[in-house]
Amino acid sequence: MEDLYPLVNYLSGLSRIKLNDTEKEKIAAQLKDILGAAQKLQELDVTEVLPTTHVLFQWSSRDDLVQESLPVEEALRNAPRCEQTYILIPSLNTNGG
């Protein structure tokens, strides 16, 4: 399997997560293990396995009930920057546009 360090380095930059080299190497190794396990699953013969719509046999979600919304002031209380009723975030465009 290929070296995943460049991918982890790229993704950490893209997501603006600061990682040192040791952390990147550790995450790359973990990702390699995960992808290796997924590769083993790809080798399984599942032709006799019926498809399922959900991994749980019993659906256990809550009812979708209409409720009162969170007040704007409370929703914006912990926002680092906001203007009127909007949360301001840094630009995600890395292409200079």
N, C-alpha and C positions, 0 to 999 in steps of 0.2 A: 504494500500500500504506500502511496506517495507521502512525502513529508507534508504535514498539515500546518506547520508553523507559519508559512506565508499566508495561508487562509485565515488563521487566527489573528495574525498581525493585521491583515486587511479588515477583517470584521470588527476588531477592537477599535480601529481608526474610524470605520464607518459608523459605529454605534457610539463613538466618543467615550469609550471606556478606557481609562488609563491602566495598562498592565505592564509590569516589568518583564524582562526576558524570562525569568524563572516561572512566572505565572503563565506566560504564553506557552512555554514548553510543557507545563503541566496540563494546560487545557488542550493543547494539541495531542498529547498522549491519551487523554481521556476521550477526546473526539475520535481518535484512531480506534480505541477499544469499542466505542459505541458503533462506529461504522463497520467494524469487524463482526460484531454480533449481528448487525442487520444483514451483512453479507451471508452469514451462516443461515439466517432465516430465509433468504432468497433461494437457498439450495433445497429447501424442504418441498416435498411433493404434496401439494394441497388440492389436487384434483378431486379428491373425495370429500373435501371439507365444504360444508354448505356455507354460503355467505351469511353474514349477520349484519343487522343495521346498527347495532350498538354492542359494545363489549359486555355490558351488564344485561343479565337475563330479565331483570325487573327494572323498569324505568322508574327512577326515584327522584324526578325533578319536582320542583315546587310549581304551583299554579302561577300563571302570569297574571298578576293582579295590578290594576291601575292604582297607583298611589300618588300622594302629593310629592312634587319635586323638591329637591334640596334647595333651600333659599340661596340666591345668587351670592350674597355676602358670605355665607358659610362655605360655599363651593370655592370661592376665591380667597378665602382666609389664608391658606398656606401656599398660595401661588407666589413664586419668587418675583414675577413681574406681571402686572395686569393693567389693562386700559379699559375703562368703562366695565363692560361685562365679559371681556375676553382675556384669556390667559395668553401672554406673550412668550414665545419660545425663540431660541436662536434659529437662524436659518439652517435648514437641513440640506440646502443646495450646495454641493461641494464643487460644482462646475463653474463657479464665479458668476452665475446668471441670476 
